[in-house]
Amino acid sequence: MASVIIPPMPPSARDDALHLYRAFKGFGCDTAAVINILGHRNATQRAAIQKEYHATYSEDLNKRLSSELSGQLKRAVIMWMPDPATRDANIVRHALEGDVDLKAATEVICSRTPSQMRQFKQIYFSNFDVDLVDDLATKLSSGDHEKLLVEYISVPRYEGPEYDQAMVQKDAEALYKAGEKKLGTDEKVFIQIFSERSRAHLVAVGSAYQSLYGHSLEKAVTKETSGYFFNALLTILQCADHPGKYFARVLRKAMKGLGTDDPTLIRVIVTRTEIDMQYIKAEYRNQYGKSLHDAVQSDTSGHYKAFLLSLLGTNP
């Protein structure tokens, strides 16, 4: 469920484009006006505004926003402008360039459903003229983390609720033998099962593992793996069970302690606002006894805060 609040009768794309143009005119930028418009429009409306702005003023709206805004607000608004699938493609592409951001790439790839993955893979190829799998193979050092991401992207997975209980039992036993039962870890088994099985199947494997061995599969993954490979496995497992709970934990970690992990905070709020932010907000309150709205309000400032709060919608 989306959280961003759209006006019951929003202005036309032409009116929005006009008001944005006026916000850019003169000395400085009317940042509040930009937030008031773009922070309350869905992906279809934002696309229409961009098209209208270009047609009317012969200028790319994203380039103008990039020149008018700065800092974390600029990062958030530019990330917000595309549709969700294009945004995912942009995030992963950016994460693989320059100073490679494996955290961001891993989060996006391992938290998306197979249908979401198919969409942003197609856009990735269309926009950047390179296959995502090939790009990963080129940009990442070969290892278990890279192998898992490549397999997770490449293997089509069932998205329904049904699963084979006999195979679930077999997988739980195979993971135990590949991990806790032996000296060292057979990462190939973990890669195969985590990349090929559906979310419903993995949740069932987790339950079977708990019943057979007296503790969670998550605990076994934590014990037997490390680094980005561990992060990828845990993201797949936790998002199979409850994406809202997973992202609530990510947001909590981004705002916990001294300083705020702004890139992570922006990435999660912007990418989940049009998908399941209401569930994430509910989980955040359940787990931490505080609303996500209040947490963001106390950990951010200025126009950046105002924009993130507009995407979060009402404070439950």
Backbone bond lengths (Angstrom), bond angles and torsions (degrees), N, CA, C in turn:
res aa  C-N    CA-C-N  psi(-1)  N-CA   C-N-CA  omega(-1)  CA-C   N-CA-C  phi
1 M - - - 1.460 - - 1.526 111.01 -
2 A 1.335 115.03 130.40 1.466 120.61 -179.33 1.528 109.99 -73.83
3 S 1.325 116.03 155.93 1.462 120.34 179.49 1.523 113.05 -113.47
4 V 1.339 116.81 -23.26 1.464 119.71 -176.99 1.532 109.65 -62.26
5 I 1.320 115.99 135.69 1.466 121.79 -176.32 1.524 109.97 -94.88
6 I 1.323 116.13 117.45 1.462 122.71 178.57 1.523 108.19 -97.46
7 P 1.339 119.41 133.34 1.463 120.78 177.20 1.530 110.91 -56.17
8 P 1.332 118.14 143.34 1.474 120.96 179.66 1.522 112.34 -54.58
9 M 1.324 116.10 -38.66 1.461 121.17 176.49 1.534 108.38 -130.25
10 P 1.325 116.93 80.06 1.468 120.05 -176.96 1.524 111.42 -65.68
11 P 1.336 116.69 151.86 1.468 119.91 176.57 1.527 110.59 -60.01
12 S 1.303 116.90 164.04 1.459 120.72 176.36 1.521 109.38 -68.75
13 A 1.334 115.13 160.91 1.463 119.88 177.23 1.528 110.19 -59.88
14 R 1.317 117.12 -33.54 1.469 120.62 179.34 1.530 110.69 -65.72
15 D 1.329 116.37 -44.19 1.471 119.84 178.34 1.530 110.83 -63.98
16 D 1.335 116.50 -42.43 1.467 119.78 178.85 1.524 110.86 -62.20
17 A 1.321 116.29 -42.98 1.464 120.26 178.87 1.530 110.58 -61.78
18 L 1.332 116.72 -41.40 1.462 121.21 179.10 1.527 111.13 -62.43
19 H 1.335 116.37 -44.73 1.461 120.05 -178.50 1.528 111.67 -68.27
20 L 1.322 117.07 -33.28 1.460 119.92 175.22 1.525 110.16 -67.63
21 Y 1.316 116.49 -42.33 1.467 120.75 178.50 1.535 110.39 -59.13
22 R 1.313 115.85 -43.96 1.464 120.08 178.74 1.534 111.13 -65.73
23 A 1.346 116.29 -34.18 1.473 120.14 179.17 1.521 111.53 -65.47
24 F 1.335 116.55 -25.58 1.465 120.81 -179.18 1.535 112.95 -88.01
25 K 1.339 116.47 -16.51 1.455 119.69 -174.24 1.525 111.29 -75.41
26 G 1.321 114.80 155.72 1.444 119.67 175.90 1.518 112.98 80.49
27 F 1.324 115.10 -164.91 1.461 121.10 -176.94 1.530 109.23 -82.45
28 G 1.312 116.53 118.87 1.457 119.95 -178.18 1.512 112.29 81.05
29 C 1.301 114.98 -177.78 1.475 121.44 -177.51 1.518 109.23 -124.21
30 D 1.329 115.93 138.21 1.465 120.61 175.19 1.533 107.31 -79.39
31 T 1.323 114.56 82.31 1.461 120.61 -174.08 1.519 112.07 -62.07
32 A 1.326 117.10 -37.69 1.466 120.50 -179.85 1.527 110.90 -60.00
33 A 1.330 116.91 -38.70 1.465 120.76 179.11 1.523 110.80 -66.41
34 V 1.330 116.67 -41.30 1.470 120.93 178.21 1.522 110.06 -59.94
35 I 1.331 116.73 -45.90 1.461 121.45 -179.69 1.519 110.54 -64.67
36 N 1.335 116.45 -42.60 1.464 120.82 -177.62 1.523 112.01 -62.09
37 I 1.328 116.41 -31.35 1.469 120.01 178.53 1.527 110.82 -84.75
38 L 1.317 116.78 -63.00 1.460 120.75 -171.14 1.523 113.09 -70.56
39 G 1.328 117.15 -27.06 1.466 119.83 178.78 1.511 113.96 -76.39
40 H 1.348 116.06 -0.43 1.470 120.31 -179.18 1.530 111.65 -133.58
41 R 1.325 116.11 34.79 1.455 120.97 177.59 1.529 109.14 -132.24
42 N 1.335 116.23 141.07 1.459 120.24 179.28 1.529 110.50 -83.19
43 A 1.328 116.30 179.15 1.468 120.85 -174.08 1.528 112.09 -60.33
44 T 1.335 117.29 -41.63 1.470 120.83 179.81 1.523 110.64 -64.00
45 Q 1.313 116.77 -42.40 1.459 121.16 179.79 1.529 111.24 -67.64
46 R 1.318 116.85 -39.70 1.472 119.55 179.43 1.529 110.73 -64.64
47 A 1.327 116.00 -39.04 1.471 119.69 178.22 1.528 110.48 -63.75
48 A 1.330 116.16 -40.35 1.469 120.29 179.52 1.527 110.72 -66.20
49 I 1.322 116.97 -38.63 1.467 120.81 178.55 1.523 110.10 -64.03
50 Q 1.332 116.76 -44.29 1.466 120.26 179.69 1.528 111.20 -61.58
51 K 1.321 116.05 -41.72 1.466 120.54 179.79 1.524 110.58 -64.87
52 E 1.324 116.25 -43.94 1.462 121.03 -178.86 1.527 111.23 -67.44
53 Y 1.303 116.35 -39.92 1.469 120.80 -179.65 1.532 110.28 -62.47
54 H 1.323 115.89 -44.04 1.462 120.01 -179.85 1.528 111.05 -66.30
55 A 1.329 116.05 -41.32 1.466 120.22 -178.85 1.525 111.48 -66.48
56 T 1.331 116.62 -36.72 1.465 120.62 -175.05 1.525 112.65 -84.12
57 Y 1.327 116.83 -38.51 1.474 119.71 -171.46 1.537 113.27 -116.45
58 S 1.334 116.44 5.82 1.479 121.96 178.16 1.529 111.58 50.78
59 E 1.314 114.86 43.19 1.458 120.10 -176.64 1.526 108.75 -146.83
60 D 1.331 116.78 142.36 1.455 121.83 177.57 1.532 109.34 -76.83
61 L 1.317 116.54 123.08 1.458 120.65 -176.29 1.523 111.72 -62.96
62 N 1.341 117.31 -39.35 1.461 119.65 -179.39 1.526 111.78 -63.42
63 K 1.333 116.38 -38.94 1.460 119.45 177.95 1.531 110.70 -65.98
64 R 1.317 116.03 -38.44 1.473 118.98 179.15 1.527 110.68 -67.77
65 L 1.324 116.59 -41.54 1.461 120.09 177.11 1.529 110.86 -61.53
66 S 1.322 115.29 -40.31 1.457 120.41 -179.59 1.530 111.74 -63.53
67 S 1.335 116.40 -34.65 1.462 119.92 -179.70 1.523 112.60 -82.16
68 E 1.337 116.97 -25.15 1.463 120.58 -176.20 1.529 112.92 -90.06
69 L 1.320 116.77 -30.61 1.467 120.96 -176.24 1.519 110.03 -101.26
70 S 1.314 116.14 168.93 1.457 119.91 179.98 1.524 110.61 -150.54
71 G 1.329 115.49 167.87 1.454 121.61 173.38 1.519 114.18 63.11
72 Q 1.332 114.63 -147.04 1.461 120.47 -176.71 1.528 112.43 -68.78
73 L 1.325 116.97 -29.82 1.469 119.47 176.46 1.520 109.92 -63.54
74 K 1.318 117.04 -44.93 1.462 120.55 177.71 1.525 110.36 -58.61
75 R 1.328 117.21 -46.70 1.465 121.27 178.94 1.525 111.13 -56.80
76 A 1.337 116.16 -45.30 1.464 120.69 -176.30 1.526 112.34 -68.59
77 V 1.329 116.99 -45.64 1.469 120.97 -177.11 1.528 110.81 -66.58
78 I 1.325 117.75 -44.99 1.465 120.50 -180.00 1.527 110.82 -63.30
79 M 1.328 116.71 -38.33 1.466 119.35 177.13 1.525 111.67 -67.69
80 W 1.329 117.37 -31.53 1.456 123.06 -176.50 1.529 113.09 -73.12
81 M 1.317 117.93 -29.10 1.453 120.85 -168.40 1.537 115.67 -61.82
82 P 1.339 121.75 -41.07 1.470 119.40 -177.78 1.529 112.59 -75.49
83 D 1.329 115.68 173.19 1.460 120.85 171.22 1.528 108.61 -71.22
84 P 1.344 118.93 162.76 1.469 121.23 -175.03 1.527 115.11 -55.18
85 A 1.315 118.76 -42.37 1.466 120.43 -177.47 1.528 111.35 -68.43
86 T 1.333 116.82 -42.82 1.471 120.31 177.27 1.517 110.22 -64.73
87 R 1.316 116.20 -38.45 1.464 120.59 177.68 1.527 110.84 -60.43
88 D 1.334 117.08 -46.00 1.463 120.40 178.74 1.529 111.07 -59.16
89 A 1.318 115.93 -43.77 1.463 120.16 178.62 1.527 110.58 -60.89
90 N 1.332 116.57 -42.77 1.465 120.72 179.57 1.528 111.82 -63.98
91 I 1.334 116.02 -42.63 1.464 120.12 -178.44 1.522 110.75 -63.13
92 V 1.328 116.47 -46.09 1.463 119.73 -178.29 1.522 110.42 -67.19
93 R 1.331 117.57 -41.36 1.466 120.38 178.64 1.530 110.64 -60.65
94 H 1.323 115.82 -46.42 1.463 120.10 179.40 1.532 110.41 -63.44
95 A 1.329 116.18 -37.65 1.467 120.77 -178.98 1.523 112.09 -66.43
96 L 1.330 117.05 -24.79 1.458 120.84 -177.96 1.525 112.88 -93.95
97 E 1.330 116.91 -2.31 1.455 120.39 -178.80 1.530 110.83 -103.31
98 G 1.314 116.40 152.68 1.465 121.12 175.25 1.513 111.64 59.03
99 D 1.333 115.51 -123.49 1.462 120.64 175.45 1.521 107.82 -77.37
100 V 1.317 115.87 97.35 1.473 121.45 -172.72 1.526 110.49 -58.03
101 D 1.338 116.08 127.80 1.463 122.74 179.93 1.528 108.28 -104.39
102 L 1.329 115.78 85.91 1.463 120.13 -176.65 1.526 111.82 -66.17
103 K 1.310 116.30 -28.82 1.467 120.09 179.38 1.525 110.62 -61.58
104 A 1.324 116.36 -49.16 1.464 120.79 -178.83 1.522 111.60 -66.47
105 A 1.338 116.73 -45.38 1.468 120.19 -179.57 1.523 110.97 -61.81
106 T 1.318 116.67 -43.11 1.464 121.28 -179.42 1.516 111.12 -64.37
107 E 1.332 116.67 -44.01 1.462 120.38 -179.10 1.522 111.46 -60.22
108 V 1.328 116.52 -48.96 1.464 120.17 -176.47 1.530 110.70 -65.26
109 I 1.319 117.36 -47.77 1.463 120.39 -176.60 1.524 111.44 -65.63
110 C 1.309 117.78 -46.10 1.461 120.86 -171.22 1.527 113.97 -83.35
111 S 1.322 118.02 -9.08 1.464 120.24 179.45 1.524 113.02 -101.54
112 R 1.326 117.66 -7.50 1.461 119.92 -175.69 1.526 111.65 -89.42
113 T 1.330 115.21 149.73 1.462 121.04 176.24 1.529 109.09 -74.62
114 P 1.329 117.74 162.86 1.467 119.07 178.23 1.524 113.98 -56.28
115 S 1.326 117.61 -38.57 1.469 119.30 179.99 1.527 110.97 -69.34
116 Q 1.324 117.75 -39.35 1.459 120.70 175.18 1.530 110.63 -63.01
117 M 1.334 115.16 -39.31 1.465 120.76 179.62 1.531 110.60 -62.95
118 R 1.317 116.89 -43.94 1.470 120.46 -179.22 1.526 110.19 -60.30
119 Q 1.329 115.89 -43.08 1.462 120.20 -178.79 1.515 111.67 -61.60
120 F 1.326 116.49 -51.38 1.455 116.76 -173.64 1.526 112.28 -76.52
121 K 1.340 117.85 -21.91 1.474 120.03 171.46 1.527 111.06 -64.46
122 Q 1.327 116.26 -43.23 1.463 120.52 179.14 1.518 111.09 -63.49
123 I 1.325 116.24 -43.95 1.465 120.84 179.85 1.522 110.16 -66.99
124 Y 1.319 116.99 -37.62 1.465 121.34 178.66 1.529 110.17 -57.72
125 F 1.315 115.94 -47.61 1.466 120.17 179.85 1.525 111.04 -66.04
126 S 1.326 115.68 -41.87 1.467 119.98 -177.99 1.527 111.81 -65.91
127 N 1.328 116.74 -41.40 1.468 120.78 -175.21 1.522 113.99 -82.56
128 F 1.338 116.45 -31.54 1.465 119.24 -172.48 1.533 113.47 -116.77
129 D 1.328 116.34 -0.26 1.462 121.89 174.79 1.536 112.26 57.76
130 V 1.306 115.91 35.75 1.466 121.04 175.98 1.526 107.92 -152.06
131 D 1.311 115.88 142.94 1.456 120.57 178.01 1.528 108.97 -72.67
132 L 1.317 117.09 138.88 1.459 121.14 -177.81 1.525 111.80 -59.55
133 V 1.318 117.10 -40.72 1.467 120.55 178.84 1.525 110.57 -61.59
134 D 1.329 116.51 -44.20 1.464 119.91 179.18 1.518 111.25 -64.46
135 D 1.324 116.20 -37.93 1.460 120.07 179.69 1.528 110.85 -65.43
136 L 1.323 116.06 -41.79 1.465 119.78 177.66 1.523 110.88 -62.01
137 A 1.334 115.69 -44.50 1.453 120.13 -179.30 1.523 112.07 -62.86
138 T 1.330 115.62 -33.24 1.465 120.28 -179.15 1.525 111.65 -78.15
139 K 1.339 116.61 -41.99 1.458 120.59 -171.14 1.529 113.97 -86.62
140 L 1.327 117.61 -27.01 1.456 119.76 -176.60 1.519 110.78 -99.47
141 S 1.321 115.69 146.61 1.462 119.04 174.23 1.512 108.44 -71.44
142 S 1.307 116.49 139.12 1.468 120.13 -176.98 1.521 109.36 -62.75
143 G 1.311 115.31 139.78 1.459 121.22 -178.64 1.503 108.67 170.77
144 D 1.329 116.54 -176.81 1.462 120.75 -176.09 1.526 112.47 -64.20
145 H 1.323 117.19 -36.32 1.459 120.77 178.77 1.526 110.47 -62.34
146 E 1.313 116.86 -49.48 1.466 120.90 -180.00 1.526 110.89 -63.48
147 K 1.330 117.82 -41.05 1.464 121.31 179.27 1.528 111.09 -61.92
148 L 1.337 116.07 -40.98 1.466 119.71 179.86 1.522 110.90 -65.69
149 L 1.341 117.66 -45.73 1.466 120.09 179.91 1.522 111.21 -61.33
150 V 1.323 116.93 -43.96 1.462 121.11 -179.37 1.525 110.52 -62.42
151 E 1.329 116.65 -44.81 1.462 119.85 179.36 1.525 111.07 -66.54
152 Y 1.319 115.90 -40.66 1.459 119.45 -177.83 1.520 111.56 -64.24
153 I 1.322 116.16 -34.18 1.468 121.14 177.60 1.527 111.38 -75.86
154 S 1.318 116.67 -35.67 1.465 121.42 -169.51 1.525 113.87 -84.21
155 V 1.335 117.37 -32.94 1.473 120.37 -171.87 1.528 110.52 -87.19
156 P 1.334 118.37 123.40 1.471 120.06 175.63 1.531 109.91 -70.63
157 R 1.331 116.57 136.88 1.465 120.41 -178.54 1.518 110.94 -124.24
158 Y 1.304 114.46 145.81 1.461 122.34 176.51 1.530 109.48 -68.18
159 E 1.346 116.94 140.09 1.468 120.43 -176.96 1.528 113.18 -109.78
160 G 1.331 118.17 1.36 1.457 120.48 -177.48 1.519 113.49 -83.00
161 P 1.342 116.76 178.85 1.469 121.20 -175.85 1.534 114.80 -86.31
162 E 1.333 117.68 -12.89 1.463 119.63 -175.32 1.524 111.52 -79.14
163 Y 1.323 115.61 151.73 1.462 121.58 175.17 1.525 108.90 -154.29
164 D 1.312 115.69 162.38 1.464 123.32 -179.10 1.524 108.33 -95.55
165 Q 1.337 116.76 113.12 1.459 120.34 -175.56 1.530 112.08 -63.60
166 A 1.320 117.15 -34.08 1.465 119.93 178.83 1.527 110.50 -64.94
167 M 1.331 116.69 -40.98 1.461 120.01 178.12 1.530 110.74 -69.67
168 V 1.323 116.65 -34.38 1.464 120.82 176.47 1.528 109.96 -58.77
169 Q 1.327 115.84 -47.94 1.471 120.77 179.21 1.526 110.98 -60.93
170 K 1.304 114.95 -43.76 1.467 120.59 -179.68 1.530 111.17 -62.39
171 D 1.327 116.77 -41.86 1.455 120.83 179.60 1.522 111.80 -66.62
172 A 1.330 117.19 -41.01 1.462 120.75 178.66 1.528 110.25 -60.49
173 E 1.312 116.74 -43.73 1.463 121.43 179.10 1.536 110.92 -66.71
174 A 1.333 116.03 -39.57 1.467 120.14 -179.36 1.533 110.93 -64.71
175 L 1.330 116.44 -39.58 1.461 120.12 178.95 1.526 111.44 -67.07
176 Y 1.318 116.12 -37.15 1.471 119.79 177.72 1.528 110.85 -65.37
177 K 1.315 115.63 -45.43 1.468 120.15 179.61 1.533 111.47 -65.31
178 A 1.333 116.35 -33.90 1.470 120.49 -178.66 1.519 112.54 -79.85
179 G 1.332 115.96 -14.53 1.452 119.47 -176.08 1.511 113.94 -122.67
180 E 1.299 116.41 -89.69 1.461 121.10 -170.59 1.527 114.40 -66.26
181 K 1.309 117.72 -26.30 1.462 119.49 -175.97 1.521 112.74 -79.55
182 K 1.327 117.40 -21.27 1.456 119.21 -174.24 1.525 111.88 -116.31
183 L 1.300 114.94 163.55 1.453 121.10 174.41 1.524 107.70 -78.70
184 G 1.324 116.55 121.20 1.457 118.87 -172.54 1.522 110.18 85.97
185 T 1.313 116.43 -177.28 1.469 120.80 -176.97 1.519 110.08 -132.40
186 D 1.331 115.70 135.62 1.463 120.92 174.57 1.530 107.24 -90.55
187 E 1.314 116.54 88.74 1.470 121.46 -174.21 1.521 112.32 -62.68
188 K 1.336 117.66 -27.40 1.464 120.27 -178.95 1.522 111.96 -59.03
189 V 1.329 116.70 -36.90 1.470 120.56 -179.83 1.525 109.97 -67.70
190 F 1.330 116.45 -43.48 1.463 120.21 178.23 1.528 110.61 -62.57
191 I 1.328 116.82 -43.30 1.468 120.72 179.64 1.519 110.75 -61.51
192 Q 1.317 117.33 -45.69 1.472 120.91 -177.61 1.522 111.47 -62.37
193 I 1.324 117.08 -49.50 1.464 120.09 -175.38 1.526 111.13 -69.71
194 F 1.320 117.65 -44.34 1.466 120.32 -177.17 1.526 112.55 -70.74
195 S 1.320 117.77 -26.49 1.465 119.62 -178.23 1.522 113.13 -90.88
196 E 1.334 117.57 -22.19 1.462 120.00 -173.19 1.526 114.28 -102.36
197 R 1.317 118.42 -22.35 1.467 121.20 -172.51 1.530 111.86 -90.89
198 S 1.314 115.35 151.84 1.464 120.99 178.53 1.524 110.16 -72.55
199 R 1.314 115.65 166.64 1.460 120.44 178.03 1.526 111.10 -62.21
200 A 1.317 116.78 -44.30 1.466 119.86 -179.95 1.530 110.54 -61.46
201 H 1.318 116.27 -39.56 1.460 120.67 179.34 1.532 110.58 -64.70
202 L 1.337 117.79 -44.22 1.461 120.55 -178.96 1.533 111.88 -64.81
203 V 1.321 117.00 -37.23 1.466 120.03 176.41 1.530 109.84 -62.38
204 A 1.326 116.04 -41.67 1.464 120.22 178.14 1.525 111.34 -66.27
205 V 1.325 116.92 -37.64 1.467 120.78 176.57 1.526 110.00 -61.54
206 G 1.334 116.37 -41.26 1.454 120.35 177.80 1.514 112.19 -60.56
207 S 1.335 116.99 -42.47 1.464 121.04 177.99 1.522 111.22 -64.99
208 A 1.338 115.92 -42.05 1.468 120.10 179.34 1.524 110.64 -64.65
209 Y 1.317 116.59 -40.00 1.471 121.44 -180.00 1.531 110.18 -62.16
210 Q 1.320 116.07 -43.26 1.464 121.19 178.09 1.526 110.65 -60.91
211 S 1.320 116.72 -44.57 1.468 121.14 -178.80 1.522 112.00 -66.40
212 L 1.340 116.42 -39.84 1.469 120.74 -176.05 1.530 112.74 -75.86
213 Y 1.340 116.67 -37.99 1.467 119.18 -167.93 1.533 114.31 -121.76
214 G 1.333 116.47 2.08 1.455 119.83 170.76 1.517 116.27 79.69
215 H 1.302 117.98 4.82 1.467 120.90 174.56 1.526 108.76 -152.67
216 S 1.330 115.62 168.93 1.461 119.98 -170.86 1.525 112.82 -75.80
217 L 1.325 114.55 155.04 1.462 121.17 172.88 1.525 109.37 -64.31
218 E 1.325 117.08 -33.46 1.463 120.89 177.43 1.530 110.66 -59.70
219 K 1.317 116.32 -41.60 1.468 120.28 178.01 1.517 110.70 -64.50
220 A 1.325 116.77 -39.01 1.467 120.53 178.87 1.528 110.98 -65.21
221 V 1.338 116.48 -41.97 1.468 120.65 178.03 1.526 109.86 -62.20
222 T 1.321 116.77 -42.36 1.466 121.65 178.80 1.527 111.17 -61.39
223 K 1.321 115.81 -39.32 1.470 121.01 -177.94 1.521 112.49 -74.67
224 E 1.310 117.30 -36.48 1.463 121.33 -168.77 1.524 114.66 -97.61
225 T 1.320 118.72 -14.69 1.471 120.30 -177.04 1.519 109.97 -129.94
226 S 1.329 116.35 171.17 1.455 120.34 -177.89 1.525 110.73 -153.97
227 G 1.334 115.47 172.37 1.460 121.48 174.35 1.518 113.59 64.26
228 Y 1.318 115.75 -151.21 1.458 121.10 -177.90 1.528 112.19 -68.52
229 F 1.333 116.57 -27.50 1.467 119.90 175.31 1.527 109.86 -62.84
230 F 1.311 115.98 -45.28 1.470 121.54 175.85 1.532 110.61 -60.16
231 N 1.334 116.80 -46.65 1.467 120.37 -179.93 1.523 111.89 -59.20
232 A 1.334 116.53 -40.85 1.461 120.70 -179.75 1.529 111.33 -65.70
233 L 1.321 116.74 -46.89 1.464 120.52 178.70 1.522 111.15 -60.20
234 L 1.329 116.00 -44.74 1.462 120.06 -177.83 1.527 110.93 -65.97
235 T 1.324 117.28 -39.14 1.466 120.92 177.98 1.524 110.64 -62.50
236 I 1.328 117.10 -45.42 1.464 120.96 178.49 1.522 110.45 -60.11
237 L 1.328 116.38 -46.40 1.465 121.33 -176.44 1.519 111.72 -67.03
238 Q 1.327 117.58 -45.87 1.452 120.49 -177.24 1.524 112.27 -71.38
239 C 1.338 117.42 -34.63 1.465 119.97 178.00 1.524 111.71 -74.48
240 A 1.328 116.88 -25.93 1.462 119.84 173.48 1.524 109.77 -65.09
241 D 1.317 115.56 -38.95 1.465 120.90 -176.76 1.515 112.21 -80.56
242 H 1.347 117.38 -49.47 1.463 120.22 -175.45 1.531 109.91 -163.81
243 P 1.337 117.86 92.63 1.469 120.07 -179.71 1.527 113.32 -56.87
244 G 1.327 116.84 -37.67 1.459 120.03 -179.32 1.518 112.04 -60.67
245 K 1.316 115.51 -42.31 1.462 120.38 179.67 1.529 110.16 -68.20
246 Y 1.325 116.90 -39.28 1.467 120.72 179.05 1.525 110.58 -60.89
247 F 1.325 117.11 -49.67 1.464 119.73 -176.50 1.522 112.28 -71.24
248 A 1.342 117.55 -29.00 1.466 119.39 173.52 1.524 109.95 -61.62
249 R 1.326 117.05 -40.45 1.470 120.77 178.40 1.528 111.12 -66.48
250 V 1.319 116.89 -40.45 1.462 120.48 179.32 1.531 110.36 -62.59
251 L 1.322 116.10 -42.84 1.467 120.31 179.71 1.532 111.14 -66.88
252 R 1.311 116.53 -40.18 1.464 120.06 178.30 1.535 110.22 -60.87
253 K 1.311 116.18 -45.19 1.461 120.51 179.84 1.529 111.27 -63.46
254 A 1.337 116.63 -35.94 1.465 120.86 -179.17 1.522 111.90 -67.05
255 M 1.334 117.44 -25.56 1.465 120.66 -176.61 1.525 113.17 -109.53
256 K 1.320 117.40 0.25 1.458 120.98 -176.48 1.523 110.95 -86.72
257 G 1.327 116.57 142.56 1.458 120.49 176.56 1.515 112.43 83.07
258 L 1.324 115.40 -165.50 1.458 121.26 -178.83 1.527 110.59 -74.19
259 G 1.313 115.58 129.34 1.460 119.36 178.80 1.515 112.13 78.00
260 T 1.313 115.66 165.39 1.469 122.51 -179.76 1.518 109.10 -122.36
261 D 1.325 115.85 136.04 1.465 121.02 174.98 1.525 107.10 -80.23
262 D 1.336 116.18 83.42 1.467 121.26 -173.67 1.530 113.79 -59.92
263 P 1.344 119.79 -44.27 1.465 118.57 179.80 1.532 113.09 -57.85
264 T 1.337 116.98 -41.49 1.470 119.71 178.93 1.518 111.06 -69.20
265 L 1.329 117.05 -43.46 1.460 121.10 179.08 1.523 110.62 -57.90
266 I 1.327 116.66 -47.18 1.458 121.41 179.22 1.525 110.75 -63.42
267 R 1.330 116.66 -48.84 1.466 120.96 -176.17 1.527 111.66 -57.47
268 V 1.319 116.94 -46.29 1.468 119.52 -176.58 1.523 111.32 -70.32
269 I 1.328 117.61 -46.70 1.466 118.86 -178.56 1.523 111.16 -64.28
270 V 1.325 117.03 -44.71 1.461 119.83 -178.46 1.529 111.55 -66.75
271 T 1.331 118.23 -42.73 1.468 119.67 -175.26 1.526 113.31 -76.78
272 R 1.327 118.25 -24.23 1.470 119.60 -176.10 1.537 113.27 -101.76
273 T 1.336 117.10 -10.82 1.467 120.08 -176.44 1.519 112.86 -56.05
274 E 1.330 117.78 -39.66 1.466 120.45 -177.78 1.534 112.22 -94.16
275 I 1.327 117.04 8.91 1.465 119.75 -177.08 1.531 111.84 -118.27
276 D 1.334 116.79 -64.42 1.468 118.65 -173.13 1.524 113.27 -147.87
277 M 1.324 117.85 31.03 1.459 120.20 -174.71 1.526 113.02 -63.60
278 Q 1.318 117.95 -31.69 1.464 118.68 179.11 1.530 110.92 -63.27
279 Y 1.331 117.32 -37.27 1.459 120.45 177.08 1.525 110.79 -68.97
280 I 1.331 116.51 -39.15 1.465 120.67 178.77 1.527 109.85 -64.06
281 K 1.318 117.22 -42.04 1.466 121.26 178.97 1.530 110.67 -62.20
282 A 1.322 116.70 -41.64 1.469 120.19 178.98 1.526 110.74 -64.39
283 E 1.325 116.44 -43.55 1.467 120.12 179.33 1.525 111.43 -65.83
284 Y 1.314 116.88 -36.86 1.471 120.29 179.69 1.528 109.82 -61.56
285 R 1.309 115.85 -46.21 1.462 119.37 179.47 1.524 111.08 -65.18
286 N 1.333 116.60 -41.26 1.469 119.87 -179.51 1.522 112.06 -63.33
287 Q 1.330 116.58 -40.90 1.460 120.64 -175.11 1.521 113.05 -80.57
288 Y 1.348 117.35 -34.47 1.460 119.49 -169.38 1.528 114.22 -120.23
289 G 1.334 117.33 0.04 1.453 120.76 174.92 1.516 114.11 66.63
290 K 1.313 116.85 22.16 1.458 122.18 -179.02 1.513 108.22 -147.91
291 S 1.321 118.20 144.13 1.462 119.02 -179.77 1.528 109.99 -73.87
292 L 1.318 115.77 148.75 1.462 120.88 176.48 1.526 109.72 -62.00
293 H 1.312 116.41 -36.63 1.462 121.97 178.01 1.532 110.37 -56.63
294 D 1.332 116.79 -48.09 1.466 120.73 -179.24 1.525 111.31 -67.50
295 A 1.332 116.81 -36.94 1.464 120.44 179.13 1.524 111.06 -63.47
296 V 1.337 116.66 -45.04 1.468 120.51 178.66 1.526 110.25 -65.83
297 Q 1.321 116.84 -38.72 1.464 120.48 -179.22 1.533 111.43 -62.78
298 S 1.319 116.70 -36.75 1.462 119.49 -177.87 1.519 113.02 -84.81
299 D 1.348 117.84 -17.51 1.464 120.52 -175.27 1.527 114.26 -107.18
300 T 1.318 118.34 -1.92 1.465 121.66 178.51 1.522 108.79 -130.86
301 S 1.324 116.79 175.16 1.461 119.12 -177.30 1.523 111.41 -150.56
302 G 1.328 115.60 164.57 1.457 122.55 172.47 1.518 114.85 64.31
303 H 1.329 114.52 -152.33 1.466 120.63 -177.79 1.530 111.46 -65.30
304 Y 1.303 116.71 -31.65 1.474 121.23 176.01 1.526 110.10 -57.45
305 K 1.330 116.91 -46.95 1.460 121.13 177.61 1.527 110.55 -61.17
306 A 1.315 116.53 -45.90 1.467 120.55 -178.02 1.527 111.28 -58.69
307 F 1.328 116.47 -39.88 1.457 119.31 -178.55 1.527 110.97 -68.93
308 L 1.327 117.86 -45.72 1.463 119.97 179.13 1.529 111.24 -61.70
309 L 1.327 116.54 -40.10 1.468 119.36 179.60 1.524 111.15 -66.31
310 S 1.340 117.24 -32.35 1.466 119.38 177.58 1.524 110.42 -65.87
311 L 1.349 116.81 -34.57 1.467 119.77 178.61 1.521 112.08 -73.82
312 L 1.317 116.24 -30.64 1.478 120.30 178.89 1.519 112.49 -74.14
313 G 1.321 117.19 -20.64 1.465 119.84 178.96 1.519 111.80 76.81
314 T 1.327 116.17 -148.47 1.454 121.17 -176.00 1.521 111.17 -70.44
315 N 1.315 115.47 155.35 1.466 121.39 178.24 1.525 108.56 -93.40
316 P 1.361 118.11 107.19 1.467 119.74 -175.10 1.523 111.33 -69.87
